[in-house]
Amino acid sequence: MKTSFYILLGFVFLLLTSCQKEEETIIQDNTQSFAKTSPIASLLARTSQNPTSIDNILDNSSCFSVVLPVTVIVNSQEIVVTNQNDYQIVQDAINEFSNDDDIVNFIYPITIQFQNFQTLVVQTPDQLDDILDDCGDDDGFDEIDCISLVYPIVINVYDSNNQIADTVTITSNSMFFNFLANLSSATFVAISYPISAVNSNGQTITINSNSQLEDFIEDSIDDCDDNSGGGSNPDFSEVLTSGTWYISYFQEDDDIETDYFAGYNFTFSNNGTSITVKNSTTINGTWEQYLDSGYNKLELEFNGNVLDEIEEDWRIIEFSTTVIKLKHVSGGDGSIDYLTFTKN
């Protein structure tokens, strides 16, 4: 008995169930399906996560936020922080003198909330230190919280390991963040468009595709966080020319080809030249940063044809001191490539 299930996922599979030998056909639409490692999944996670960087003046970590109200002592001054406006009071207490320790000490117990919305009661400074150690270093890419998605959002899901197709209705930020976090490497998902979102000006807009959704979130990064390292940051060239980089992610059209660049190390100089080294091979190149139609871009060129796949005028989506995220949209067929450099 044949049954056809049509969902927008990026592949075609013929499925056989154990007893009834049913065949399920998944219809391909490469423009709308994505996996956990896709750039759009990261953008959606940062849009739906619990905001954790807004209170860094208190905890100096984007791994979690401190649930308010909370009482702190700064330079012998006791401050009750009841809302976000009180963060400035803490900052003022830190800036008041130049010869004090500027340490924010909590009155325990406190409650912290992680990016996945789970909470934990912390009883002592030592317990908080252990949590901070487990968090590791911040990657510099914080929540994108001045925009919001309008729920419910229907998502089609396909598990290629178990050959199961399903539909999930997302009803909240916490549900969406944890749904994305728990995706396996064998799971592909597709949003059922159209969806609605609220931009940084409070206006509700309609989104009809993955590309529109990506553009909406990417264009909002600078609006949401002045310290996010967005593409317009004038310090990009200083970051690029500091240290050695490798390619940690490369996607051309719908194919992830990161492994092709394994072992290549890139060094960019202030004079606009670059050197790429792999074992005994050295490739010279050039780079240029410029503004094009309001977008900050990085153009890369290399001698020979070994690195021709990344010879593009890349849009600088955002960057930190250790990661640079780039994107290129073809002027011909509109295909999208992604390139991420990570510092060694």
C-alpha positions in Angstrom: 0.0 0.0 0.0 1.5 3.2 -1.1 1.1 6.5 0.8 2.8 9.8 -0.2 3.9 12.3 2.4 4.9 15.6 0.9 6.9 17.9 3.1 9.4 20.6 2.3 12.7 18.9 3.2 15.9 18.8 1.1 16.0 15.3 -0.1 14.0 12.4 -1.7 13.8 9.1 0.2 12.0 5.9 -0.4 11.1 4.4 3.0 10.1 0.8 3.8 8.4 0.0 7.1 9.0 -3.3 8.7 5.6 -5.0 8.7 3.5 -3.3 6.1 6.3 -2.5 3.6 4.9 1.0 3.2 6.8 3.4 0.9 6.9 7.0 1.9 8.3 9.6 -0.5 9.9 12.8 0.8 9.8 15.5 -1.8 12.9 17.6 -2.3 13.1 21.4 -1.7 16.7 22.3 -1.1 15.8 26.0 -0.5 13.8 25.4 2.7 15.2 22.4 4.6 18.1 22.8 7.1 20.0 20.8 9.7 21.4 21.6 13.1 24.7 22.8 11.8 23.1 25.2 9.2 23.7 28.9 9.8 20.0 29.6 9.9 19.7 27.1 12.9 22.2 29.1 14.8 20.4 32.4 14.0 17.1 31.0 15.1 18.6 29.6 18.4 20.1 33.0 19.2 16.7 34.7 18.5 14.7 32.2 20.7 17.2 31.7 23.5 16.9 33.1 27.0 18.8 36.5 26.9 22.0 36.0 28.9 24.4 38.8 27.9 22.3 41.8 29.0 23.3 41.4 32.6 27.0 40.7 32.0 27.8 43.7 34.3 26.6 41.4 37.1 27.9 37.9 36.2 30.5 38.6 33.4 29.1 35.7 31.4 26.8 35.1 28.5 26.3 31.5 29.6 23.4 32.4 31.9 21.6 35.3 33.4 20.8 36.1 37.0 17.1 36.1 37.8 16.0 39.4 39.4 15.6 40.7 42.0 19.1 40.2 43.3 21.2 42.0 45.9 24.8 42.8 45.1 27.7 44.6 46.9 30.0 46.7 44.8 32.8 48.6 46.5 31.1 48.3 49.9 27.8 49.7 48.4 24.8 47.4 48.6 22.5 47.6 45.6 19.2 45.9 45.1 18.8 45.1 41.3 15.1 44.8 40.6 15.0 45.4 36.8 17.3 46.0 33.9 17.4 49.7 34.5 19.3 49.0 37.7 22.2 47.6 35.8 23.3 51.1 35.2 23.5 51.7 39.0 25.9 48.8 39.3 28.0 50.2 36.4 28.0 53.6 38.1 29.2 52.1 41.3 32.0 50.3 39.5 33.1 53.5 37.7 32.9 55.7 40.8 36.5 55.2 42.0 39.7 54.1 40.2 41.4 52.5 43.2 38.8 49.9 44.2 38.3 46.3 43.3 35.2 46.7 41.1 34.0 43.2 42.0 30.3 42.4 42.0 29.5 40.2 45.0 26.2 38.5 45.2 24.1 38.1 48.4 23.4 34.3 48.2 21.4 32.3 47.4 20.8 33.5 43.8 18.9 31.9 40.9 20.5 31.7 37.4 18.8 30.9 34.1 20.6 29.3 31.2 20.1 29.9 27.5 17.8 26.9 27.4 15.6 28.5 30.1 16.5 26.0 32.8 17.0 27.6 36.2 19.4 26.7 39.0 19.6 28.0 42.6 23.2 28.8 43.5 24.1 28.8 47.2 27.7 29.9 47.4 30.4 31.8 45.4 32.4 28.6 45.0 29.4 26.9 43.3 29.1 29.9 40.9 32.8 29.7 40.1 32.4 26.0 39.2 29.5 26.9 36.9 31.5 29.6 35.2 34.4 27.2 34.7 32.0 24.7 33.1 30.6 27.4 30.8 34.0 28.0 29.2 34.8 31.1 27.1 32.0 33.2 25.5 32.1 32.9 21.7 31.2 36.6 21.3 27.9 36.0 19.5 25.1 36.8 21.9 21.3 36.7 21.8 19.4 38.6 19.1 16.7 39.8 21.4 15.3 43.0 19.8 13.2 41.0 17.4 10.8 38.2 18.0 9.1 35.3 16.2 5.3 35.1 16.2 4.1 31.6 17.4 2.8 29.1 16.6 5.3 27.9 14.0 4.8 24.6 12.3 7.9 22.6 11.4 8.2 19.5 9.3 10.8 17.0 10.6 12.6 14.1 9.0 14.8 11.7 10.9 17.0 10.0 8.3 18.3 7.4 10.7 14.9 6.0 11.7 13.2 7.1 8.5 10.4 8.9 10.3 8.6 12.0 9.1 6.7 14.1 11.6 5.3 17.6 12.2 6.0 19.7 15.3 4.1 22.9 16.3 6.4 25.3 18.2 4.5 27.6 20.6 7.3 29.5 22.5 10.9 30.6 22.5 11.9 28.0 25.0 10.3 25.2 23.0 12.0 26.4 19.8 15.4 26.8 21.4 15.3 23.4 22.9 13.9 21.8 19.8 16.9 23.1 17.8 19.4 22.2 20.5 18.2 18.6 20.6 18.2 18.0 16.9 20.4 15.1 15.9 22.9 15.2 13.0 20.6 13.0 11.0 17.5 15.2 11.4 16.4 17.7 8.7 13.7 20.3 9.3 11.6 22.7 7.3 9.6 25.6 8.5 6.0 25.8 7.1 5.8 29.3 5.6 4.6 31.9 5.8 5.4 33.0 9.3 5.3 36.3 11.1 8.0 38.2 13.1 8.3 41.5 14.9 11.2 43.7 13.9 13.3 46.0 16.1 10.8 48.8 15.4 7.9 46.8 16.7 6.4 46.2 13.3 5.0 42.8 12.4 6.3 41.5 9.1 5.6 38.4 7.0 8.4 36.0 6.0 8.0 33.5 3.2 11.3 31.6 2.9 14.5 30.6 4.6 16.4 33.3 2.7 14.0 36.0 3.9 14.2 34.7 7.4 18.0 34.7 7.4 18.2 38.2 5.9 15.7 39.5 8.5 17.7 38.1 11.5 21.1 39.1 10.0 20.0 42.6 9.3 18.8 42.9 12.9 22.1 41.9 14.6 23.5 45.4 14.9 20.1 46.8 16.0 19.9 44.2 18.8 23.4 44.4 20.2 25.8 47.2 19.6 28.6 45.0 20.9 27.8 42.0 18.8 30.6 42.6 16.4 28.3 43.2 13.4 29.7 43.6 9.9 29.8 47.4 10.1 32.3 47.3 13.0 35.3 49.4 12.0 37.7 47.1 13.9 37.2 44.2 11.5 40.5 44.7 9.7 42.3 44.7 13.1 40.7 41.4 14.0 41.4 39.8 10.6 45.1 40.7 10.7 45.6 39.4 14.2 46.7 35.8 14.4 46.2 32.8 12.1 42.8 31.5 10.9 41.4 28.2 9.6 38.1 27.4 7.9 35.7 25.9 10.4 32.6 25.9 8.2 32.1 26.1 4.4 28.8 25.5 2.6 28.5 25.9 -1.1 24.9 25.9 -2.3 23.5 23.0 -0.2 26.8 21.1 0.2 28.9 21.3 3.3 32.5 21.2 2.1 34.5 22.2 5.2 36.7 19.1 5.1 38.1 20.2 1.7 40.0 23.0 3.5 41.3 20.9 6.4 44.9 21.8 7.3 44.9 25.2 5.6 46.0 28.1 7.8 45.4 31.7 6.7 47.3 34.8 7.7 46.1 38.2 6.6 48.5 41.2 6.6 47.8 44.9 7.1 49.0 45.6 3.5 46.1 43.6 2.0 48.1 40.5 1.3 47.5 37.0 2.6 49.5 33.8 3.0 47.9 30.4 3.2 49.9 27.4 4.3 49.2 23.7 4.3 52.2 21.4 5.0 54.8 22.4 2.4 52.4 24.3 0.2 52.2 28.1 0.4 49.6 30.1 -1.5 49.8 33.9 -1.8 46.7 36.0 -2.0 45.1 39.4 -1.4 42.1 40.7 0.7 40.1 43.9 0.6 37.5 45.2 2.9 35.0 47.7 1.6 31.4 49.0 1.8 29.0 47.9 -0.9 25.3 49.0 -1.0 25.4 49.4 2.8 27.0 46.0 3.4 30.5 45.6 4.8 32.3 43.1 2.5 35.5 41.1 2.4 36.9 40.2 -1.0 39.3 37.3 -1.2 41.6 36.3 -4.0 44.3 33.6 -4.1 47.0 32.5 -6.6 46.2 29.3 -8.5 42.9 27.5 -8.4 43.2 25.5 -5.2 41.2 28.0 -3.2 39.0 29.3 -6.0 35.8 28.2 -4.2 36.3 30.9 -1.6 37.3 33.6 -4.0 34.2 35.8 -3.6 33.1 39.2 -2.4 31.9 38.0 1.0 29.4 39.9 3.1 30.6 40.2 6.7 27.7 39.0 8.7 29.3 39.3 12.1 32.6 38.6 13.9 34.3 38.4 17.3 38.0 38.3 18.1 38.0 34.6 17.4 35.3 33.9 14.7 34.4 35.6 11.4 31.1 34.7 9.7 30.8 35.4 6.0 28.0 34.9 3.4 27.9 35.2 -0.4 24.7 35.4 -2.5 25.2 34.7 -6.2 24.1 37.5 -8.5 23.1 34.9 -11.0 21.0 32.2 -9.6 20.7 33.5 -6.0 22.5 30.5 -4.5 24.0 31.1 -1.1 27.5 30.2 0.2 28.7 30.4 3.8 32.3 30.7 5.1 33.4 30.8 8.7 37.0 31.5 9.8 38.0 30.6 13.3 41.3 31.7 15.0 43.8 29.0 15.8 
